[in-house]
Amino acid sequence: MSELYYESAYSLSSRLRAGEISSEAVTEAVIQRYHEVESRIRAYLSVDESDALAQARASDRRRAGGEALGPLDGIPVSLKDIIAVAGQPLTCASKILESFVSPYDATVTRRLKEAGSVIWGRLNMDEFAMGSSTENSAFQTTRNPWDTTRVPGGSSGGSAASVAAGESVLALGSDTGGSIRQPAAHCGVVGLKPTYGLVSRYGLVAFASSLDQIGPVGRSVEDVAMLLQVIAGHDPLDSTSFQTSIPDFLESLRGESDPWKLGVPKEYLGEGLDGQVRESVQSAIQFYADDVGCEIREISLPLTDLAVPVYYIIATAEASSNLARYDGVRYGYRSENVNDHLDLYFRSRGEGFGAEVKRRIILGTYALSSGYYDAYYLRAQKVRTLIRKDFLDAFASVDAIISPVAPTPAFVIGERLSDPLSMYLSDIYTLSVNLSGLPAISIPGGFSREGLPIGIQLIGKPFDESRLLAMAYRFEQDHPYSRMRPGI
């Protein structure tokens, strides 16, 4: 049993199908691992062990009756606590939703249940997904399994840390500016941000609606492909959901054999990039050139310097609008010591939201205010269009783009809390992908001299996840990084 919690979902699925193991045994192993390491990792905000075991036993009964629901039937999957699960807490790691229980399932949750997955645990995150380190949670700081003095990344730090530590087999996170890929890189796991519109956002608590996207986190590219297969597809409940055919992502991993054309943005390998991260990226580029036969082309994304300011205008503006619903009246935290309804509103929000969320609401409200809308928000939207054009122009000559995920390996807890700008720059290589609505994947690409994981990012054309997964799988097969485990 002790080995099961660290097996890949792909391997566990094969063994379940062969009758070698049971879903109950897998779930028990994950729960046992949770009890062994959670006090040091702090990845979860809540768990329901009895419910998870009941789901696992139901899966075993289906399989025994020849009625298995698919490859993920009986596989434990944890969800970031921003994705709705009926009857389970939905806190967004915020005091303002501390006692809120979701009355319905998100579309991705429903699809996981229909696939027979064991829904296990609510994962910690930066409050309302606003952060790059999972230090902004109102309840606890998640720690990196490779070095518990360091951050796991964010905002989906709980998702990446739980998979890396063996506390879950698979996880779902959300990615608004790098919030799946950056923690995946810091924790040495695989994380995919799908094309905007490929995965339904219905039941995802909104941070920035034009940027948010749910995506999978797993130990291998195969695992991520399996999870994406279940959650991808059009949803009439999400007006931004795109109608497109969904390929067999697992089959596509081995389907493409022709060498690809890879673009290397000259703006991404310059000043500000840690030397060890640069070495890992250059090593990956060399692998694709020498071992795979890819054509490597230098490309330019000239508006890269504008991506951070554009992102932090658009994202904060949308956050200001989306978070206006938390008013202390309809649901969520309500201040007790109030004089009138306006005082209730001000105090409930003031006491319920954390410092980073308040900072972003203030920035966004300012950008949308009369007299500043055209100067900030409207101009940022225009530049956003130009940033997307930069990527699409590059894709006219390359199949995908290779780059760093984060400027440095995981930093020490508390190191950047007093410097918001330094924290915001943690996402400099990832947030342009969200502004452009593109798919991108983070794969383990090496380790620093301190033994910290370093991620490699591959960015693809819209709805070209199949090729992106195939390229990531090719790298993974020739490198041991995805198969290495932290010594917690």
Residue, then its C-alpha position, 0 to 999 in steps of 0.5 A: m500500500s505504501e507505494l500506491y500513493y506515489e504511482s502515476a494515475y496512468s499506472l494505477s488505472s492500468r492496475l485497477r483494470a487488471g484487477e491487481i489493486s482496488s480503488e479502496a486500497v489506493t484511496e487508503a494509501v493516499i489518506q495514510r500519506y495525508h496523515e503522515v505528511e500533511s502537518r508539514i506540507r499543509a496542502y489541504l483546507s478540508v478533507d472527508e475521508s469517509d466520503a472518499l472511501a465510500q466513493a472508492r468502494a462504489s468504484d470497486r463494485r462497478r468494476a467488479g460488475g464490469e461497469a467501470l466508467g473509464p480510465l479515471d474510475g477509482i482514481p483520487v482527485s483533489l480540487k483547489d478550493i475555488i472549484a464547487v463541489a456540492g455539499q463541500p466547503l468552498t472558501c477560496a481560502s478567504k475568511i469572507l467565505e470561511s463557512f460557505v458550503s457549495p450548493y452545487d457542482a462545478t461542471v468539471t466536478r460533475r464530469l469527474k463524478e461521471a467518470g468515477s473519480v474519487i473526489w478527495g479534499r479541498l486544496n489550499m490556495d492564495e485567497f481568491a487565487m490572488g498570489s504567487s506563493t500560497e502565502n495569501s491564504a487566510f488559513q495557512t501557508t502551504r509548504n514546498p515538499w522539496d524544501t519546507t522552508r520554501v513556497p510551493g508557488g501559487s495560487s494553486g500551491g495546494s494542488a501542486a504540493s499535494v501531488a508532489a507529496g503523494e497526498s493526491v494522485l491528481a489535482l485540479g487548479s485554476d490558472t489566471g496568470g500562471s497559477i497552475r504552471q508556476p507551482a507545478a514548476h516549483c514542486g516538480v510536477v506537470g501542470l497544464k493551462p488549457t486554451y481559454g474556453l476548452v474547459s468549462r468555468y461554470g462553478l469556478v469562483a471568478f477572480a478575472s473572468s477573461l483570464d481564469q481557466i481550470g486545468p490539470v496537475g499530475r505526476s506525468v504528462e500521461d496523467v495530465a492528458m487523462l485528466l484533461q480528457v475528462i474535463a475538456g469539452h463544450d458546456p452550455l452553462d459557460s458562455t465562454s465555453f468553445q465548441t470544438s472537437i476533443p481528440d484522444f489526448l492519450e493517443s496523441l502523446r505517441g501519435e506525432s513523430d515529425p520534428w517540430k519547429l520550436g520558437v525561443p523568445k529572445e526577451y525571455l532569456g535575458e536580464g532577471l532570469d536566474g542562471q540555473v533556470r537559464e541553464s535548464v531551459q537551454s539544456a531542454i532546447q538542446f535536447y529538442a534540437d539534437d535528440v528530437g531533430c527540432e528546428i529551433r528559431e529565435i523569435s521576438l515577443p516585443l511587448t513582453d515588457l508591457a505584459v505585467p502592467v497590462y495584466y495587473i490592470i485587467a485582472t484587478a479591474e475584473a476582480s474589483s467587479n467580481l468581488a463586489r458580490y461579497d457584501g456581508v448581506r447575501y452570504g459569507y462573512r458578516s461583521e457583528n459590530v455595525n451601526d447601519h447597512l453601509d457600516l455592515y458593508f464596509r466592515s464585512r469586506g474590510e474584516g473578511f478580505g485579506a491584504e492582497v485581495k484588498r490591494r487588488i480591489i483598490l487597484g481595479t476600482y481605480a482603473l475602472s473609475s470615471g476619468y481613468y477608464d480610458a487611460y488605464y483599462l481601455r488602453a490595457q485591453k488594446v495592448r492585450t490585443l497586440i500581445r496576442k498578435d505577437f504570439l499569433d505572428a510567432f506561430a506563423s513560423v513555429d509550432a510551439i514556444i519554449s521558455p522558462v516558467a518562473p524567473t527563479p526556483a522556489f523562494v523562501i517563505g516570507e521573502r517577498l511578502s513585503d515587496p508586491l512588485s517582486m512577487y508579481l514578477s514571479d509570473i512574468y513568463t506565464l501571464s502573457v499566455n492568459l492574456s492571449g488565451l493560449p495553452a501552455i504546459s509546465i514540465p519538470g526540467g531539472f534541479s537547482r544546486e539546492g535540489l529545487p525543481i525547475g520547470i520548462q514551459l511549452i506554449g502552444k497554438p489555440f486548441d493545440e493541446s494534443r501537440l503540446l502534450a506530445m512535445a512534453y511527453r517526448f521530453e519526459q521520456d528521455h529525462p528522469y525528473s518527473r519520476m523523482r520524489p521529494g524526501i519529505 
